[in-house]
Amino acid sequence: MKSDITSRKDIELLVDTFYEKVRSNPELGYIFKDVAKINWETHLPRMYSFWGSILLGEYSYSGNPMQKHIALSKLTAITNTEFSMWLRLFTETVDKLFTGEKATEAKVRAENIARLMMHNIQTA
Ligand code: HEM
């Protein structure tokens, strides 16, 4: 039976599963591989900290995601199409693995941040 997101282990499972999907997605994978040339060994722990801070109150993340995504959008198109796909994969991952208050919060926060990112990219 599925349960809620309650531990660092849950966050790591969520993030790992989500980025597995992202990496093999035709619309998103190349942005990470070819445009940002991501180092997964550093990116994944940053994302554990990001979601751990949002959902578990860890205070372990420091960074400026808005600035990073604006910079990225100058290198490749990041439009409603890419954001919709990102959100679809994120929602699918949360729903496949978890259920509960934190699981819902994860989806709501992702949607709100995505909306703000889109707005900032479009007006940058
Ligand atoms: C189309 C949608 C998105 C794409 C293609 C995308 C892509 C990327 C890429 C390539 C990076 C690595 C940047 C770098 O290290 O140079 C990154 C970092 C990051 N992304 Fe996204 N992203 C998207 C949406 C989102 C959303 C909606 C969120 C939050 C809910 C998010 C949160 C983050 C965070 C926290 C980082 C780490 C920033 C840091 O290094 O501190 N991203 N993203």
Backbone and ligand atoms as CSV (ligand in chain L), in Angstrom:
chain,resi,resn,atom,element,x,y,z
A,1,MET,N,N,0.838,-1.215,0.000
A,1,MET,CA,C,0.000,0.000,0.000
A,1,MET,C,C,0.868,1.258,0.000
A,2,LYS,N,N,0.410,2.282,-0.727
A,2,LYS,CA,C,1.185,3.521,-0.792
A,2,LYS,C,C,1.024,4.313,0.492
A,3,SER,N,N,2.103,5.032,0.874
A,3,SER,CA,C,1.967,5.926,2.021
A,3,SER,C,C,2.532,7.293,1.648
A,4,ASP,N,N,2.572,8.201,2.629
A,4,ASP,CA,C,2.953,9.580,2.333
A,4,ASP,C,C,4.486,9.724,2.290
A,5,ILE,N,N,4.941,10.894,1.863
A,5,ILE,CA,C,6.370,11.224,1.853
A,5,ILE,C,C,6.734,11.690,3.265
A,6,THR,N,N,7.561,10.896,3.948
A,6,THR,CA,C,7.839,11.258,5.349
A,6,THR,C,C,9.333,11.299,5.684
A,7,SER,N,N,10.174,10.799,4.791
A,7,SER,CA,C,11.591,10.687,5.153
A,7,SER,C,C,12.489,11.080,3.985
A,8,ARG,N,N,13.761,11.251,4.298
A,8,ARG,CA,C,14.764,11.543,3.279
A,8,ARG,C,C,14.814,10.407,2.242
A,9,LYS,N,N,14.604,9.185,2.704
A,9,LYS,CA,C,14.600,8.039,1.795
A,9,LYS,C,C,13.463,8.162,0.766
A,10,ASP,N,N,12.319,8.623,1.234
A,10,ASP,CA,C,11.179,8.828,0.324
A,10,ASP,C,C,11.509,9.906,-0.717
A,11,ILE,N,N,12.140,10.979,-0.255
A,11,ILE,CA,C,12.511,12.073,-1.161
A,11,ILE,C,C,13.468,11.546,-2.235
A,12,GLU,N,N,14.441,10.745,-1.811
A,12,GLU,CA,C,15.421,10.221,-2.761
A,12,GLU,C,C,14.753,9.309,-3.794
A,13,LEU,N,N,13.796,8.507,-3.348
A,13,LEU,CA,C,13.067,7.627,-4.270
A,13,LEU,C,C,12.270,8.464,-5.277
A,14,LEU,N,N,11.603,9.497,-4.775
A,14,LEU,CA,C,10.812,10.385,-5.641
A,14,LEU,C,C,11.709,11.039,-6.700
A,15,VAL,N,N,12.799,11.633,-6.247
A,15,VAL,CA,C,13.698,12.362,-7.148
A,15,VAL,C,C,14.350,11.402,-8.146
A,16,ASP,N,N,14.863,10.278,-7.668
A,16,ASP,CA,C,15.521,9.312,-8.568
A,16,ASP,C,C,14.552,8.804,-9.633
A,17,THR,N,N,13.337,8.454,-9.215
A,17,THR,CA,C,12.355,7.907,-10.157
A,17,THR,C,C,11.945,8.960,-11.181
A,18,PHE,N,N,11.743,10.204,-10.684
A,18,PHE,CA,C,11.341,11.291,-11.578
A,18,PHE,C,C,12.415,11.556,-12.633
A,19,TYR,N,N,13.676,11.688,-12.205
A,19,TYR,CA,C,14.721,12.025,-13.186
A,19,TYR,C,C,15.059,10.867,-14.124
A,20,GLU,N,N,14.758,9.628,-13.716
A,20,GLU,CA,C,14.863,8.504,-14.661
A,20,GLU,C,C,13.913,8.738,-15.836
A,21,LYS,N,N,12.694,9.176,-15.504
A,21,LYS,CA,C,11.688,9.441,-16.549
A,21,LYS,C,C,12.120,10.620,-17.410
A,22,VAL,N,N,12.623,11.679,-16.742
A,22,VAL,CA,C,13.040,12.887,-17.465
A,22,VAL,C,C,14.151,12.549,-18.464
A,23,ARG,N,N,15.121,11.775,-18.009
A,23,ARG,CA,C,16.285,11.458,-18.847
A,23,ARG,C,C,15.904,10.726,-20.117
A,24,SER,N,N,14.878,9.873,-20.044
A,24,SER,CA,C,14.509,9.113,-21.235
A,24,SER,C,C,13.343,9.759,-21.987
A,25,ASN,N,N,12.957,10.983,-21.584
A,25,ASN,CA,C,11.850,11.646,-22.272
A,25,ASN,C,C,12.357,12.435,-23.486
A,26,PRO,N,N,11.732,12.220,-24.656
A,26,PRO,CA,C,12.219,12.870,-25.878
A,26,PRO,C,C,12.165,14.404,-25.805
A,27,GLU,N,N,11.195,14.955,-25.085
A,27,GLU,CA,C,11.080,16.422,-25.039
A,27,GLU,C,C,11.991,17.060,-24.002
A,28,LEU,N,N,12.399,16.307,-23.000
A,28,LEU,CA,C,13.165,16.901,-21.893
A,28,LEU,C,C,14.592,16.377,-21.772
A,29,GLY,N,N,14.795,15.114,-22.152
A,29,GLY,CA,C,16.088,14.469,-21.917
A,29,GLY,C,C,17.270,15.258,-22.471
A,30,TYR,N,N,17.124,15.745,-23.726
A,30,TYR,CA,C,18.266,16.429,-24.372
A,30,TYR,C,C,18.637,17.732,-23.657
A,31,ILE,N,N,17.662,18.353,-23.001
A,31,ILE,CA,C,17.962,19.624,-22.303
A,31,ILE,C,C,18.973,19.360,-21.186
A,32,PHE,N,N,18.801,18.245,-20.504
A,32,PHE,CA,C,19.715,17.886,-19.418
A,32,PHE,C,C,21.046,17.355,-19.977
A,33,LYS,N,N,20.932,16.491,-21.005
A,33,LYS,CA,C,22.125,15.808,-21.526
A,33,LYS,C,C,22.958,16.731,-22.418
A,34,ASP,N,N,22.309,17.343,-23.404
A,34,ASP,CA,C,23.065,18.060,-24.439
A,34,ASP,C,C,23.195,19.562,-24.167
A,35,VAL,N,N,22.176,20.156,-23.557
A,35,VAL,CA,C,22.227,21.613,-23.341
A,35,VAL,C,C,22.929,21.915,-22.013
A,36,ALA,N,N,22.400,21.407,-20.920
A,36,ALA,CA,C,23.005,21.698,-19.609
A,36,ALA,C,C,24.197,20.771,-19.317
A,37,LYS,N,N,24.293,19.677,-20.074
A,37,LYS,CA,C,25.360,18.679,-19.844
A,37,LYS,C,C,25.492,18.373,-18.354
A,38,ILE,N,N,24.371,17.922,-17.840
A,38,ILE,CA,C,24.234,17.775,-16.400
A,38,ILE,C,C,25.154,16.695,-15.810
A,39,ASN,N,N,25.684,17.008,-14.657
A,39,ASN,CA,C,26.410,16.004,-13.879
A,39,ASN,C,C,25.418,15.454,-12.844
A,40,TRP,N,N,24.930,14.249,-13.088
A,40,TRP,CA,C,23.858,13.703,-12.240
A,40,TRP,C,C,24.312,13.475,-10.809
A,41,GLU,N,N,25.605,13.223,-10.655
A,41,GLU,CA,C,26.116,12.974,-9.286
A,41,GLU,C,C,26.010,14.204,-8.401
A,42,THR,N,N,26.002,15.383,-9.018
A,42,THR,CA,C,25.817,16.586,-8.191
A,42,THR,C,C,24.374,17.082,-8.264
A,43,HIS,N,N,23.734,16.881,-9.435
A,43,HIS,CA,C,22.358,17.394,-9.580
A,43,HIS,C,C,21.379,16.672,-8.646
A,44,LEU,N,N,21.474,15.329,-8.606
A,44,LEU,CA,C,20.482,14.588,-7.803
A,44,LEU,C,C,20.541,14.972,-6.315
A,45,PRO,N,N,21.727,15.034,-5.687
A,45,PRO,CA,C,21.759,15.470,-4.283
A,45,PRO,C,C,21.214,16.890,-4.070
A,46,ARG,N,N,21.415,17.781,-5.057
A,46,ARG,CA,C,20.833,19.130,-4.930
A,46,ARG,C,C,19.316,19.047,-4.918
A,47,MET,N,N,18.790,18.142,-5.745
A,47,MET,CA,C,17.334,17.994,-5.811
A,47,MET,C,C,16.774,17.305,-4.558
A,48,TYR,N,N,17.572,16.422,-3.945
A,48,TYR,CA,C,17.122,15.830,-2.661
A,48,TYR,C,C,16.988,16.964,-1.636
A,49,SER,N,N,17.987,17.857,-1.637
A,49,SER,CA,C,17.959,18.959,-0.675
A,49,SER,C,C,16.811,19.930,-0.955
A,50,PHE,N,N,16.592,20.194,-2.244
A,50,PHE,CA,C,15.502,21.113,-2.633
A,50,PHE,C,C,14.162,20.591,-2.121
A,51,TRP,N,N,13.853,19.335,-2.461
A,51,TRP,CA,C,12.550,18.782,-2.048
A,51,TRP,C,C,12.510,18.462,-0.561
A,52,GLY,N,N,13.656,18.100,-0.002
A,52,GLY,CA,C,13.715,17.871,1.450
A,52,GLY,C,C,13.432,19.155,2.211
A,53,SER,N,N,13.890,20.279,1.666
A,53,SER,CA,C,13.653,21.567,2.320
A,53,SER,C,C,12.181,21.954,2.203
A,54,ILE,N,N,11.605,21.749,1.030
A,54,ILE,CA,C,10.198,22.119,0.825
A,54,ILE,C,C,9.259,21.223,1.628
A,55,LEU,N,N,9.494,19.914,1.566
A,55,LEU,CA,C,8.488,18.992,2.119
A,55,LEU,C,C,8.776,18.549,3.549
A,56,LEU,N,N,10.065,18.538,3.923
A,56,LEU,CA,C,10.399,18.033,5.266
A,56,LEU,C,C,11.003,19.112,6.157
A,57,GLY,N,N,11.084,20.342,5.643
A,57,GLY,CA,C,11.638,21.441,6.445
A,57,GLY,C,C,13.104,21.271,6.777
A,58,GLU,N,N,13.858,20.699,5.823
A,58,GLU,CA,C,15.288,20.398,6.075
A,58,GLU,C,C,16.226,21.610,6.142
A,59,TYR,N,N,15.879,22.668,5.439
A,59,TYR,CA,C,16.763,23.848,5.301
A,59,TYR,C,C,18.135,23.483,4.740
A,60,SER,N,N,18.195,22.473,3.878
A,60,SER,CA,C,19.503,22.042,3.378
A,60,SER,C,C,19.807,22.580,1.980
A,61,TYR,N,N,18.828,23.216,1.344
A,61,TYR,CA,C,19.046,23.700,-0.018
A,61,TYR,C,C,19.369,25.187,-0.033
A,62,SER,N,N,20.426,25.529,-0.756
A,62,SER,CA,C,20.606,26.947,-1.049
A,62,SER,C,C,20.969,27.046,-2.518
A,63,GLY,N,N,20.296,27.922,-3.203
A,63,GLY,CA,C,20.529,28.056,-4.633
A,63,GLY,C,C,19.517,29.025,-5.202
A,64,ASN,N,N,19.626,29.254,-6.498
A,64,ASN,CA,C,18.697,30.169,-7.144
A,64,ASN,C,C,18.140,29.524,-8.418
A,65,PRO,N,N,17.131,28.656,-8.235
A,65,PRO,CA,C,16.577,27.932,-9.380
A,65,PRO,C,C,16.028,28.867,-10.460
A,66,MET,N,N,15.426,29.986,-10.059
A,66,MET,CA,C,14.841,30.893,-11.062
A,66,MET,C,C,15.913,31.362,-12.037
A,67,GLN,N,N,17.018,31.831,-11.462
A,67,GLN,CA,C,18.124,32.326,-12.288
A,67,GLN,C,C,18.657,31.227,-13.230
A,68,LYS,N,N,18.807,30.024,-12.687
A,68,LYS,CA,C,19.318,28.901,-13.493
A,68,LYS,C,C,18.417,28.612,-14.690
A,69,HIS,N,N,17.100,28.621,-14.453
A,69,HIS,CA,C,16.177,28.274,-15.536
A,69,HIS,C,C,16.046,29.408,-16.540
A,70,ILE,N,N,16.193,30.646,-16.091
A,70,ILE,CA,C,16.193,31.768,-17.035
A,70,ILE,C,C,17.427,31.650,-17.932
A,71,ALA,N,N,18.574,31.363,-17.334
A,71,ALA,CA,C,19.808,31.199,-18.117
A,71,ALA,C,C,19.650,30.045,-19.124
A,72,LEU,N,N,19.043,28.968,-18.671
A,72,LEU,CA,C,18.821,27.800,-19.523
A,72,LEU,C,C,17.907,28.139,-20.707
A,73,SER,N,N,16.898,28.963,-20.444
A,73,SER,CA,C,15.930,29.311,-21.495
A,73,SER,C,C,16.551,30.194,-22.583
A,74,LYS,N,N,17.718,30.747,-22.302
A,74,LYS,CA,C,18.423,31.529,-23.338
A,74,LYS,C,C,19.195,30.596,-24.272
A,75,LEU,N,N,19.397,29.348,-23.819
A,75,LEU,CA,C,20.150,28.381,-24.620
A,75,LEU,C,C,19.262,27.456,-25.435
A,76,THR,N,N,18.050,27.243,-24.948
A,76,THR,CA,C,17.126,26.321,-25.631
A,76,THR,C,C,15.690,26.730,-25.287
A,77,ALA,N,N,14.741,26.331,-26.156
A,77,ALA,CA,C,13.354,26.715,-25.894
A,77,ALA,C,C,12.817,25.988,-24.665
A,78,ILE,N,N,12.381,26.757,-23.674
A,78,ILE,CA,C,11.670,26.148,-22.541
A,78,ILE,C,C,10.331,26.870,-22.465
A,79,THR,N,N,9.333,26.211,-23.038
A,79,THR,CA,C,8.021,26.833,-23.194
A,79,THR,C,C,6.989,26.041,-22.399
A,80,ASN,N,N,5.750,26.412,-22.630
A,80,ASN,CA,C,4.642,25.701,-22.007
A,80,ASN,C,C,4.692,24.196,-22.295
A,81,THR,N,N,5.138,23.830,-23.482
A,81,THR,CA,C,5.210,22.406,-23.866
A,81,THR,C,C,6.142,21.643,-22.921
A,82,GLU,N,N,7.335,22.198,-22.698
A,82,GLU,CA,C,8.312,21.518,-21.842
A,82,GLU,C,C,7.828,21.516,-20.383
A,83,PHE,N,N,7.280,22.643,-19.934
A,83,PHE,CA,C,6.795,22.694,-18.547
A,83,PHE,C,C,5.637,21.725,-18.322
A,84,SER,N,N,4.733,21.620,-19.316
A,84,SER,CA,C,3.598,20.697,-19.164
A,84,SER,C,C,4.100,19.264,-19.059
A,85,MET,N,N,5.105,18.920,-19.877
A,85,MET,CA,C,5.655,17.566,-19.829
A,85,MET,C,C,6.334,17.315,-18.480
A,86,TRP,N,N,7.147,18.308,-18.025
A,86,TRP,CA,C,7.838,18.198,-16.734
A,86,TRP,C,C,6.810,17.918,-15.638
A,87,LEU,N,N,5.726,18.713,-15.638
A,87,LEU,CA,C,4.707,18.571,-14.582
A,87,LEU,C,C,3.975,17.241,-14.695
A,88,ARG,N,N,3.742,16.797,-15.945
A,88,ARG,CA,C,3.044,15.521,-16.119
A,88,ARG,C,C,3.878,14.379,-15.533
A,89,LEU,N,N,5.191,14.397,-15.842
A,89,LEU,CA,C,6.067,13.332,-15.341
A,89,LEU,C,C,6.186,13.395,-13.816
A,90,PHE,N,N,6.245,14.617,-13.279
A,90,PHE,CA,C,6.375,14.766,-11.823
A,90,PHE,C,C,5.110,14.242,-11.123
A,91,THR,N,N,3.958,14.662,-11.621
A,91,THR,CA,C,2.684,14.241,-11.030
A,91,THR,C,C,2.525,12.719,-11.111
A,92,GLU,N,N,2.841,12.166,-12.283
A,92,GLU,CA,C,2.768,10.700,-12.473
A,92,GLU,C,C,3.637,9.971,-11.447
A,93,THR,N,N,4.861,10.512,-11.239
A,93,THR,CA,C,5.808,9.863,-10.321
A,93,THR,C,C,5.284,9.913,-8.891
A,94,VAL,N,N,4.826,11.094,-8.472
A,94,VAL,CA,C,4.300,11.225,-7.104
A,94,VAL,C,C,3.133,10.259,-6.918
A,95,ASP,N,N,2.204,10.257,-7.889
A,95,ASP,CA,C,0.999,9.431,-7.743
A,95,ASP,C,C,1.302,7.932,-7.774
A,96,LYS,N,N,2.345,7.562,-8.508
A,96,LYS,CA,C,2.699,6.139,-8.588
A,96,LYS,C,C,3.265,5.647,-7.247
A,97,LEU,N,N,3.990,6.538,-6.552
A,97,LEU,CA,C,4.732,6.104,-5.371
A,97,LEU,C,C,4.079,6.441,-4.034
A,98,PHE,N,N,3.335,7.563,-3.978
A,98,PHE,CA,C,2.888,8.074,-2.685
A,98,PHE,C,C,1.431,8.531,-2.695
A,99,THR,N,N,0.891,8.651,-1.492
A,99,THR,CA,C,-0.425,9.266,-1.332
A,99,THR,C,C,-0.455,9.960,0.017
A,100,GLY,N,N,-1.135,11.099,0.095
A,100,GLY,CA,C,-1.245,11.797,1.385
A,100,GLY,C,C,-1.006,13.289,1.237
A,101,GLU,N,N,-0.932,13.943,2.412
A,101,GLU,CA,C,-0.838,15.402,2.474
A,101,GLU,C,C,0.437,15.931,1.815
A,102,LYS,N,N,1.570,15.311,2.124
A,102,LYS,CA,C,2.855,15.764,1.570
A,102,LYS,C,C,2.932,15.469,0.077
A,103,ALA,N,N,2.352,14.351,-0.319
A,103,ALA,CA,C,2.334,14.005,-1.741
A,103,ALA,C,C,1.552,15.068,-2.519
A,104,THR,N,N,0.431,15.479,-1.957
A,104,THR,CA,C,-0.362,16.537,-2.590
A,104,THR,C,C,0.411,17.844,-2.576
A,105,GLU,N,N,1.061,18.139,-1.451
A,105,GLU,CA,C,1.838,19.383,-1.360
A,105,GLU,C,C,2.942,19.410,-2.425
A,106,ALA,N,N,3.596,18.282,-2.641
A,106,ALA,CA,C,4.667,18.218,-3.645
A,106,ALA,C,C,4.125,18.632,-5.016
A,107,LYS,N,N,2.951,18.127,-5.365
A,107,LYS,CA,C,2.385,18.415,-6.690
A,107,LYS,C,C,1.965,19.882,-6.805
A,108,VAL,N,N,1.359,20.397,-5.717
A,108,VAL,CA,C,0.902,21.798,-5.724
A,108,VAL,C,C,2.099,22.741,-5.802
A,109,ARG,N,N,3.131,22.456,-5.008
A,109,ARG,CA,C,4.325,23.326,-5.008
A,109,ARG,C,C,5.007,23.295,-6.370
A,110,ALA,N,N,5.118,22.102,-6.964
A,110,ALA,CA,C,5.760,21.981,-8.284
A,110,ALA,C,C,4.996,22.821,-9.313
A,111,GLU,N,N,3.680,22.745,-9.248
A,111,GLU,CA,C,2.863,23.484,-10.216
A,111,GLU,C,C,3.029,24.998,-10.033
A,112,ASN,N,N,3.040,25.430,-8.784
A,112,ASN,CA,C,3.183,26.868,-8.511
A,112,ASN,C,C,4.556,27.381,-8.933
A,113,ILE,N,N,5.597,26.599,-8.632
A,113,ILE,CA,C,6.955,27.022,-8.997
A,113,ILE,C,C,7.090,27.039,-10.526
A,114,ALA,N,N,6.520,26.023,-11.179
A,114,ALA,CA,C,6.587,25.958,-12.646
A,114,ALA,C,C,5.906,27.183,-13.262
A,115,ARG,N,N,4.758,27.558,-12.706
A,115,ARG,CA,C,4.020,28.717,-13.231
A,115,ARG,C,C,4.863,29.987,-13.090
A,116,LEU,N,N,5.482,30.141,-11.925
A,116,LEU,CA,C,6.319,31.319,-11.670
A,116,LEU,C,C,7.554,31.318,-12.587
A,117,MET,N,N,8.141,30.120,-12.771
A,117,MET,CA,C,9.311,30.014,-13.661
A,117,MET,C,C,8.952,30.413,-15.078
A,118,MET,N,N,7.821,29.903,-15.552
A,118,MET,CA,C,7.347,30.228,-16.904
A,118,MET,C,C,7.193,31.734,-17.050
A,119,HIS,N,N,6.562,32.344,-16.051
A,119,HIS,CA,C,6.330,33.784,-16.073
A,119,HIS,C,C,7.668,34.532,-16.110
A,120,ASN,N,N,8.594,34.123,-15.266
A,120,ASN,CA,C,9.902,34.794,-15.206
A,120,ASN,C,C,10.689,34.609,-16.502
A,121,ILE,N,N,10.560,33.419,-17.103
A,121,ILE,CA,C,11.250,33.172,-18.378
A,121,ILE,C,C,10.657,34.055,-19.478
A,122,GLN,N,N,9.326,34.135,-19.488
A,122,GLN,CA,C,8.670,34.901,-20.558
A,122,GLN,C,C,8.925,36.406,-20.442
A,123,THR,N,N,9.143,36.873,-19.222
A,123,THR,CA,C,9.331,38.321,-19.038
A,123,THR,C,C,10.811,38.695,-18.876
A,124,ALA,N,N,11.702,37.690,-18.960
A,124,ALA,CA,C,13.135,37.975,-18.752
A,124,ALA,C,C,13.730,38.728,-19.947
L,1,HEM,C1,C,10.632,22.384,-18.489
L,1,HEM,C2,C,10.877,22.345,-17.199
L,1,HEM,C3,C,12.260,22.229,-16.611
L,1,HEM,C4,C,13.461,21.942,-17.200
L,1,HEM,C5,C,13.749,21.615,-18.646
L,1,HEM,C6,C,14.462,21.984,-16.153
L,1,HEM,C7,C,15.808,21.751,-16.338
L,1,HEM,C8,C,16.782,21.918,-15.384
L,1,HEM,C9,C,18.200,21.795,-15.606
L,1,HEM,C10,C,18.848,21.439,-16.947
L,1,HEM,C11,C,18.821,22.056,-14.453
L,1,HEM,C12,C,20.328,22.080,-14.186
L,1,HEM,C13,C,20.832,23.485,-14.338
L,1,HEM,C14,C,22.313,23.557,-14.100
L,1,HEM,O1,O,22.811,22.991,-13.116
L,1,HEM,O2,O,22.978,24.196,-14.902
L,1,HEM,C15,C,17.801,22.313,-13.471
L,1,HEM,C16,C,18.056,22.585,-12.155
L,1,HEM,C17,C,17.077,22.702,-11.198
L,1,HEM,N1,N,15.723,22.632,-11.402
L,1,HEM,FE1,FE,14.809,22.490,-13.171
L,1,HEM,N2,N,13.860,22.291,-14.962
L,1,HEM,C18,C,12.517,22.440,-15.191
L,1,HEM,C19,C,11.553,22.724,-14.256
L,1,HEM,C20,C,11.762,22.798,-12.912
L,1,HEM,C21,C,10.735,22.984,-11.920
L,1,HEM,C22,C,9.242,23.138,-12.215
L,1,HEM,C23,C,11.365,23.000,-10.709
L,1,HEM,C24,C,10.783,23.131,-9.313
L,1,HEM,C25,C,9.609,22.667,-8.969
L,1,HEM,C26,C,12.784,22.831,-10.944
L,1,HEM,C27,C,13.763,22.822,-9.971
L,1,HEM,C28,C,15.103,22.814,-10.191
L,1,HEM,C29,C,16.109,23.002,-9.162
L,1,HEM,C30,C,15.865,23.223,-7.678
L,1,HEM,C31,C,17.351,22.941,-9.793
L,1,HEM,C32,C,18.733,23.041,-9.124
L,1,HEM,C33,C,19.215,24.467,-9.196
L,1,HEM,C34,C,20.546,24.550,-8.464
L,1,HEM,O3,O,21.558,24.143,-9.019
L,1,HEM,O4,O,20.530,25.002,-7.302
L,1,HEM,N3,N,12.983,22.707,-12.289
L,1,HEM,N4,N,16.572,22.229,-14.062
